[in-house]
Amino acid sequence: MDWNQIDLSEWIDIMLESGITSFDQDVEKLTGSGRTLNNAQRDDGISRTIDRSNEVNLSDRADEARGLIKGDDIDCSYSPRPLACYFNDNGG
């Protein structure tokens, strides 16, 4: 089905006029306590991400992840190269 060939504008207008739906969305309505499900005292997605990133030192976590990657175990000779190839000590 080619969705570009389907005109839903009449249905959308009917839903908007009848109050069934609203396209007035913001971060709070989409990811926070404005959601219908799982909304009890929930911060929005931006606040949750900032809080999580403040809880840890991201630089230390990146170093830890690089330490877990063993360049000798990964074949970097083919293209596209695995992302891990860019993290080994000699630059891949």
Buried (B, 14 or more C-beta within 10 A) or exposed (E): EEEEEEEEEEEEEEBEEEEEEEEEEEEBBEBBEBEEEEEEEBBBEEBEEEEEEEEEEEEEEEEEEBEEBEBEEBEEEEEEEEEBBEBBEEEE
